[in-house]
Amino acid sequence: MFFSLQPRDESKLIIVNPVSKLRLLLLFSAVAATLCVGFKPINNSVTTTPEALLVLGGHEEREHFAAKLAQQYPQLPIWISSGSPQDYAQRIFTKAGISRDRLHLDYRASDTVTNFTTLVDQLKAEGIDSVYLITSENHMTRAKVIGDIVFGSRGIDFQPIAVPSDNPPEPIEKCWRDGARSIFWLLTGHTGAILVKYGGKGLKFL
């Protein structure tokens, strides 16, 4: 079945004490940094049997790669988080001979953290406990950090499959930032980027 979901409104702000929450954010960042540094190089070994393909949107080549991979796993549904526009994404998979009823296009995510948080409970409700995680090679380390925190909190496993990329690896700071945001989501349910405002106004979290 094909469906599309509208973006979720995350416009509400939470005003927090600037000193205590800054300390908490630094702690989150330290934990996230540990996770980033601790990861082993990407590999495609499968220890469990994935029940779906999950494609993180952002670059068209990820969807082309997923369409070819889907030919090898005709029984698996395909979930795409904020990828190409609906009509274009459908054409990519139709051209590869993939039935539209295997596609689940979701457009709620606005970044890598929300790629995971917007789908984690829905995947769990569908009885999916393991997925193939598909994203660009240079993006995979950050995706794995977030996935371990967000998917791990719901008992969902993932097997990374990296799409070859000529782009350089992402700055490690992005990994720290999004690891911290993922931990913050676990504690508060909020996933937005953190806006730091000085001048006595404190910190505001989207």
Salt bridges, closest charged atoms under 4 A:
GLU10 OE2 - ARG8 NH2 2.76
GLU60 OE2 - HIS64 NE2 2.84
ASP106 OD2 - ARG108 NH2 2.66
ASP111 OD2 - ARG181 NH2 3.01
ASP121 OD1 - ARG154 NE 2.70
ASP129 OD1 - LYS124 NZ 2.85
GLU170 OE2 - ARG142 NH2 2.67
ASP178 OD2 - ARG142 NH1 2.57
ASP178 OD1 - ARG177 NE 2.89
ASP178 OD1 - ARG181 NH1 3.38
